[in-house]
Amino acid sequence: MRNKTFIIKTFGCKLNFSESSTISRLLSEHGYILLKDNFSSVDFYIINSCAVTEIAEKKCKQVIRHIKKHYPQSKIILLGCFSSLDNAFPVADQVDLMLGSSNKMEILTEIDNLFAENYKHKLIRASDEEAFFSSYSIHERTRSFLKIQDGCDYFCTYCTVPYARGKSRSDTINNIIRYAKEIVANNVKEIVLSGVNIGDFKTDKGENFLDLLTELQKVEHLYRIRISSIEPNLLTEDIINLVLNSDKILPHFHIPLQSGSNEILSKMKRRYTRELFADKVYEIKAKMPYACIVADVIVGFPGETEALFEETCQFISSLPLSMLHVFPYSKRPNTVAANMDDHLPNTCKNKRTSLLIELSKQKKYLFYNENDQQISKVLIENKIENEYLSGFTENYIRVKVPYDNAIINEIKTVKIQKADENGICHAELLEL
Ligand code: SF4
């Protein structure tokens, strides 16, 4: 009965990718047939959407229009952050089923219903519940994204995620360890811990993120654990010391800065000052000079004057950051910032974005070349050019080595060389 074909299209963050992967496995285990094509005529499409920016939302709407136009016989199921927000209502009549952030785990039943005779309802969104949908990605990449936490209680004034994903909640440590063992049994060597606000990980038993990391590093044959983005106020000295003393938790920190101006941080309702952020960066670098530190920055927040932007630029220039992820501020409906005065024109936001991207390139080049001739371990990943394979060092430097099928998904010791014009370092394999 279920042998129907589907394609899943995923937008947004690692969390969405881990959830899409779990949904695909669930449906495949129950007889539905996943096609890996980009677009084709299938029985149904699943769109796992993102709502972090206006552009992400637009892309999702474009895909819906494309499917409706070219594959009108395919049913469309919309889920994810965009689907959970009220601004998705206008697309409700273009899709066959919309699931919210906390009832997406019922997707198998709902898809069965969708193909049943006399199917009636299509909008069955539920959100902001206690429900936790455990998930991890596998097979798509050499690394696996393991979801440990969902939702957020911070309500930063620009952010729509707490409305889309509900309050902060975490999986249990036992579950996470069980999934980590399943991932490792599939010969995956690196796990990236994923969530909305992973530093806020907490269980009913009172365990926190440090407890989780401590337990996770005991999993046999799990060689590499990457902490994804962690809020600066939640990055404790104990966590930094654990990374310092661990041979599994990688020296790669992704810390959202968002602005180098305390005035803007306060308007964003971020829970730290630039001084606290700087303290964290210097603490990491004092203990692990080789560590990679990546910062997110939002430019063009309402009220960001030239002087305040300049303050951000100078602050970032002064810090030993390895690279930046730069995002122009995007006005999201129903957020506090959307109703603030002094929104900036796109031309100004784009100009500031370009300036910070340039600064990021300089930082990255400097960081990569500081590592010239360093010995490091690389997890060899996919083929990038005919004669090369690429992979990341423990401290997140992308390197390339001569192509050899036998070393894909192996951890190899290399000597890093200078970065090329594409921002990738050549590396000399020190073992075969
Ligand atoms: S910490 Fe702030 S920016 Fe991050 S998800 Fe929560 S509300 Fe959004």
Residues whose N, C-alpha, C, O or C-beta is under 5 A from the ligand:
A	BS01	SF4	C152 Y154 F155 C156 C159 V161 V196 N197
